[in-house]
Amino acid sequence: MIETKLQEAVRNQQAIYTDNPCLHQQLNPSSQIGLPEMRQAEARWQRFAPALARCFPALAETQGIIESPLIAAHTLIDQFKVSTPINQLWIKADSELPIAGSIKARGGFYEVLKFAESIALEHELMTQEDDYGVLCTPAARKVFSQYRILVGSTGNLGFSIGLLARTLGLHAEIHMSADAKLWKKQRLNEVGAVVIEHQGDYCKAVAAAREQASQDPLSYFVDDERSLDLFMGYTTAALRLQQQLQSLGIVVDTDHPLYVYLPCGVGGAPGGITHGLKHVYGDAVHCIFVQPTQAPCFLIRALNVDNPDVSVYDYGLSNKTVADGMAVPMASDLVFNLIAHEIDGYATVTDTDMLAWVKTVYQQLQLRLEPSATSGFAALQQLLTTKMIAHPDSATHVVWTTGGSLMPEAEFQRLLRS
Ligand SMILES: *Cc1c(COP(=O)(O)O)cnc(C)c1O
């Protein structure tokens, strides 16, 4: 096979930006997920709010609503070495999401809550019209304790699902890939989750969890590679961001485009958010997927549309990266088929650049980010050095920072020194 320049660059671990080769080429029949479905998912979050407020004292103040701030980051603009103007730079700080400390509080939490709801309805603990606060009572815990949730993860998904499941009283079995950080496993052990460590990569951990779950009828497997519920949880972020931009008086239309930089692992989080944003803003929003140079699985899939089994290893890449949240060798086929035509561009970024941004963002804004979460800054730099964007003066850039606030101090200091 003759490789294109782009494929060669990927193979050579170069940091790149490219417009999406599949933009607007619908691969599969149009999906059934539109604004009505997103609003239903948002309604589920609202129904659950009283339960979350009751389970988690940290959520009392927001009455059980889990949302992250949109933070002005104009002081960071000077840090970009580009000639194109950036006038509006914001951070969508999912790193600050309560309880989980990462974007997984959207997808992961949503799926666990939906599962808990289905059990509670089945056991007639409540109806959909009742106050869901009942889900945080000893009676509900007793019912939940008959069930077990399993998941495979590089760290953050397992962490978020384990914490929420245990708080509700569900058993949790978390399969972690070799990338997972020790402190996440320790926290999970402390709350009574069973943590199973694997020597292999993310795909191996997911496969092991899937296999375990298939042998136990009272278990529920959260399938990060194939879950529509995770995807739905992520889509609702678009409705929340729309509200935040509106309340700041930030206009988004063709003359005022919105650029969103989304760190991507298997694709669920950036995919759900992209799909949601396209329903809200249409072509006025430009969604850029960002991946490490060693693990650009979604881009590689886009370069091989007919090969769902293609992996980063096929390009001679290691899948080893300091961005542990994105150490995923193969894209989700489900998500790829749903949204590959909606992504505007792909960027790949180096570990060195991500680590440099960890320091910069902390110095400038005192925001604690894990390396994955800073990849969007490196991507923005990459985009602006590669191409001219339309309406540069009036464009709003939003870098989605996906995790980090719960990192232990020692861990974070180590990152700052590296
Ligand atoms: C999970 C995660 C991502 C990527 O989400 P996917 O659904 O795997 O694409 C990015 N950053 C962080 C910090 C994450 O935890």
The ligand as an ORCA input file, in Angstrom:
! r2SCAN-3c Opt
* xyz 0 1
  C     -11.638      9.413     29.164
  C     -10.813     10.586     28.975
  C     -10.639     11.182     27.725
  C     -11.195     10.625     26.441
  O     -12.524     10.110     26.444
  P     -12.895      8.871     25.520
  O     -14.336      8.617     25.747
  O     -12.041      7.713     25.939
  O     -12.574      9.267     24.107
  C      -9.856     12.315     27.675
  N      -9.271     12.850     28.770
  C      -9.429     12.304     29.975
  C      -8.763     12.939     31.152
  C     -10.190     11.165     30.131
  O     -10.321     10.623     31.342
*
